[in-house]
Amino acid sequence: MKCENLDVWKRSATLSSELYLYFRESKDYGFKDQITRSGLSIPSNIAEGVERNSDKESIHFLDIAQGSCAELKTQIYIGMKIAYIDKETGKKWIDEVAAVNRMIGGLKKSIISQLAT
């Protein structure tokens, strides 16, 4: 399976790109680095997971991607609280992270159900 063919990978890669563009002028390098890295981790781990030869390894990397979703969601909430992220953008990103997280969960269930057969 190629990651480029998956909607979940496309959506998470788009979100990661949006984060980099939004924070490109930020002078808070610590926050910028942390939020862009957690955003980048999601599509990266999806890619690594789906292109592994082992279902167990695939699930492991998809678990990491879901952990990165939680990390990114936390950073978005904090970014909104400290006025680094405007509320409208933050809400849109929170919704997108939730959708991506659900999609990753569906992908994991699909792999697990294949193991059972």
C-alpha positions in Angstrom: 0.0 0.0 0.0 1.4 3.4 -0.9 0.8 6.2 1.6 0.3 8.7 -1.2 -3.0 7.0 -2.1 -4.5 7.3 1.4 -6.8 10.2 2.2 -5.6 10.2 5.8 -2.0 10.7 4.7 -3.0 13.5 2.3 -5.1 15.3 4.9 -2.4 15.0 7.6 0.3 16.1 5.2 -1.8 19.2 4.2 -2.3 20.0 7.9 1.4 19.8 8.5 2.1 22.1 5.6 -0.4 24.6 7.0 1.3 24.6 10.3 4.7 25.3 8.8 3.3 28.2 6.7 1.4 29.7 9.6 4.4 29.7 11.9 7.1 30.5 9.4 7.5 34.1 10.8 7.2 33.1 14.5 10.1 34.2 16.7 9.2 31.7 19.4 11.4 29.0 18.0 10.6 26.5 20.8 6.9 26.6 20.3 7.2 26.7 16.5 9.6 23.8 16.5 7.4 21.7 18.8 4.1 22.3 17.0 5.5 21.8 13.5 7.3 18.6 14.6 4.2 17.1 16.1 2.3 18.0 13.0 5.0 16.5 10.7 5.1 13.3 12.8 1.5 12.4 11.9 1.9 11.9 8.1 5.4 10.6 8.6 4.3 7.8 11.0 1.3 7.0 8.8 3.6 6.6 5.9 6.0 4.4 7.8 3.2 2.3 9.2 1.4 1.6 6.0 4.5 0.8 4.1 5.9 -1.7 6.6 5.8 -5.4 5.8 4.4 -6.5 9.2 0.9 -5.7 10.4 2.2 -5.5 14.0 4.7 -2.9 12.9 2.1 -1.0 10.9 -0.2 -0.8 13.9 2.7 0.4 16.1 3.4 3.3 13.8 -0.2 4.2 13.5 -0.4 4.2 17.3 2.5 6.7 17.3 0.6 8.8 14.7 -2.4 8.9 17.0 -0.2 10.0 19.9 1.1 12.8 17.7 -2.5 13.8 17.0 -3.0 14.2 20.8 0.2 16.1 21.1 -0.7 18.5 18.3 -4.2 19.0 19.6 -2.7 20.0 23.0 -0.3 22.4 21.3 -3.1 24.0 19.3 -5.2 24.6 22.4 -2.2 26.2 24.2 -1.4 28.2 21.1 -4.9 29.6 21.1 -4.8 30.3 24.8 -1.6 32.4 24.5 -2.8 34.1 21.3 -0.3 32.5 18.9 -3.1 30.9 17.0 -6.3 32.8 16.1 -9.5 31.0 17.3 -10.9 30.3 13.9 -7.8 28.7 12.6 -7.3 26.8 15.8 -10.8 25.4 15.8 -10.4 24.3 12.1 -7.1 22.6 13.0 -8.7 20.9 16.1 -11.5 19.5 13.9 -9.0 18.3 11.3 -6.8 16.6 13.9 -9.9 14.8 15.2 -10.9 13.7 11.7 -7.4 12.4 11.0 -7.3 10.6 14.3 -10.6 8.9 13.5 -9.3 7.9 10.1 -6.1 6.4 11.6 -8.3 4.5 14.0 -10.3 3.1 11.1 -7.1 2.1 9.3 -5.9 0.3 12.4 -9.2 -1.5 12.7 -8.9 -2.6 9.1 -5.5 -4.0 9.6 -6.6 -5.8 12.9 -9.6 -7.3 11.2 -7.4 -8.7 8.4 -5.3 -10.3 11.1 -8.3 -12.1 12.5 -9.2 -13.7 9.2 
